[in-house]
Each structure stands twice: as structure tokens, then as C-alpha cells.
């Protein structure tokens, strides 16, 4: 099973998100083709209600502890409550360009 699918399955099961996007951004970095090392998440869940940004990220870090320890090099997280997601009009910030590793 791919790392992306593992992430999707774990977050779906534990967070019950109303919206989930798992984007493999590895190709934007200096890694071999087909790598699964750099990911961007967009998670909208009631589990974030009443939690600050740090608590939201810690929750995801706990769920993905094995992947973070063994497979993922970089993880960008955008975490929203349903109200925040609706207010943002479903807009997610672009990832910054990679400046390391010799990628042009």
C-alpha cells in the first residue's frame, strides 16, 4: 500500500473528516521519481473544534507517528473546523518552492 493511501486511511478512520486531501508533493523536491516523502494535508474535521493550531497538528502527528518516523520527510498541514473551511471558501495556501537539495 502506498504511503499516500496509508495516510488517507488512517486520517479517515480516526478523524472522520468532512474533507480530506492528501497531496504528494515529492516531485517538487530533489528526490527520485515516484518518491513519497513530502506531503501536504488539508483536513476539515469536527475533531478540531475548540483546539488551537498546535493541538490540531499534535493530533495528526500522533495518528501518523509511524509514517513520520519511517517514511515521511516533510508534512505540511492545513487543519480546519467546518466553519473555518466554509469561511476560507475552500482556499488552501500554495506550498512554497523548494530551495534545498539542488532542485531547479
C-alpha positions in Angstrom: 0.0 0.0 0.0 1.3 3.4 -0.9 2.2 5.9 1.8 -0.4 8.3 0.5 -3.1 5.6 0.8 -1.9 4.8 4.4 -2.2 8.4 5.4 -5.7 8.7 3.8 -6.9 5.6 5.5 -5.6 6.5 9.0 -6.9 10.0 8.9 -10.3 8.9 7.5 -10.7 6.3 10.2 -9.5 8.4 13.2 -10.6 11.9 12.3 -13.8 11.3 10.3 -13.1 14.3 8.2 -15.7 16.2 6.2 -13.0 17.0 3.7 -9.6 15.3 3.3 -6.9 16.0 0.7 -3.5 14.2 0.8 -1.2 15.6 -1.8 2.2 14.0 -2.7 4.4 17.0 -3.3 7.6 14.9 -3.5 8.1 15.7 -7.2 8.7 19.4 -6.2 11.8 18.3 -4.3 15.1 16.7 -5.2 14.1 13.1 -4.7 13.9 10.1 -7.1 10.8 9.9 -9.4 7.9 8.2 -7.7 9.0 9.1 -4.2 6.5 9.5 -1.3 8.4 11.7 1.1 6.8 15.1 1.0 3.1 15.6 1.7 0.6 18.3 2.1 -2.6 17.7 4.0 -5.9 19.5 4.1 -8.1 18.2 6.8 -11.5 19.5 7.8 -12.9 17.8 10.9 -15.1 18.3 13.9 -12.2 16.8 15.9 -10.6 20.2 15.6 -13.4 22.1 17.3 -12.1 24.0 20.3 -8.4 23.1 19.5 -5.7 25.6 18.7 -3.3 25.0 15.7 -0.7 23.3 17.8 -3.2 20.8 19.3 -4.5 20.0 15.8 -1.1 19.3 14.5 -0.2 17.2 17.5 -3.3 15.1 16.9 -2.3 14.4 13.3 1.3 13.8 14.4 0.1 11.1 16.8 -2.1 9.4 14.2 0.8 9.4 11.6 3.6 8.7 14.1 4.8 5.6 12.3 4.8 7.3 8.9 6.6 10.4 10.3 9.2 8.2 11.9 9.9 6.0 8.9 8.6 7.3 5.6 7.7 11.0 5.6 10.4 13.6 5.3 8.2 16.7 5.3 4.5 17.2 6.1 2.6 20.4 5.6 -0.8 20.6 7.4 -3.8 22.8 6.8 -6.3 22.0 9.5 -9.8 23.5 9.7 -13.1 23.2 11.5 -16.1 23.1 9.2 -16.9 26.7 9.9 -13.3 27.8 9.2 -13.3 25.8 6.0 -16.5 27.4 4.8 -15.2 30.9 5.8 -12.0 30.3 3.8 -14.1 29.4 0.8 -12.1 26.2 0.5 -8.9 28.1 -0.3 -5.7 26.4 0.7 -2.3 28.2 0.6 0.2 27.1 -2.1 3.3 25.3 -0.8 6.4 27.4 -1.0 9.0 26.4 -3.7 11.8 24.0 -2.6 15.1 25.8 -2.0 17.2 22.9 -1.0 18.7 19.7 -2.4 19.7 21.1 -5.7 16.2 21.1 -7.2 15.9 23.7 -10.0 
